Amino acid sequence: MAHLLTTAAPWYVAGPSIGFLIVLLLWMTNQPFGVLGGYIEAGEWMAGKRPDVSWRTVFIGGIVVGGCLSAMVSGGWHVTLAYGSFDRLIGASLGAKVPLLAAAGGLMGAGGRLAGGCTSGHGLCGTSFGSPASVLCTATFMITAIACAFAIAWLTGAVA
C-alpha cells in the first residue's frame, strides 16, 4: 500500500480519474472544478467575509495537507530554495529571486482573476464543456508556458 503513495499514477489511470472526479463534482454540486475559486473562498472565510466553510475551502486545505503527507510518506520532504535552470539564469541569491518570483505570482493571480478562472478550471473543465473562452485561455497559458520554458532553456544553455 505504501508503494501506491510513493509513485505517480500512470497517465492512463490519472487522466481518467481526474475526468471522472470532474464529472462527479459537476453532477453533485453543479459547480466546475477550479482551484482559484477555492483560494478566493478560503481567503474570504479567513477574512470573516464568508460565514461558512465551503467544499472549495476544504479542497484547498486538502491540497496542502495531501502534499505534505505525500512528501513525508515518500521520504522526499526536503525544503529547498533551488530552482534549477532558473537559478542559472537569474542567480541563486534570494535578493534576485524573490522579487521576480513575487511579480510572476502576482501576474499569475491577476491573470487568473482577469480570465475568470485558473488553469485547472479553464483547462480541465472549461475546455471539456466546450467553452470558447476556456479554449482561448488554455491555449494562451500553454503557449506562454512553452515559450518561457524554451526561453529559459535557451538562455541557460540547456538547448543549443
Phi, psi and omega in degrees: 000319180298329179299324180295331182274346185257355179235150178286144176289143177295157184304324183286350173258313184295313183301304178298328178295316177297316178300316179298317180294324178295315179294318179298316179297317179297319180293319184281323188243348186057034177228142179285157175284139176184136183281324182300319177300319177294319178297316179295315180294323177296318178297319178296319180294316180293330179277356180083010179276346181234124185285334185243160176268119181273169177297331180292322178295317177297322178299315178299316176300322179295326177297314181293309181296317180297319177297318179294315179297318179299316179295320181291318181294322183279352182075013184260023182278093180227104179289129181212155176250013181280137180235027174056239185294334175298319177296322179293328181278313187266324186118156185271353183287142179296327179300330179274323186280317188301310180298321181291317179292324177295318178296318179297317177297319177297318178296321178295317178296316179296320178296320178297318178293316180297321181280352180075026179163169183257183182298322179291319180294312180286313186290320182269315185265307185302316180292324179289336175276354179080023181286119178301323179296320179291322177297316178296314179299314181296317177298319180296311182287331177290316178297317179296316180296317179295317179297317179295319179297316178294321179297315179294318179297318180292317181291331179269357179084011179287336178234131181275000000 
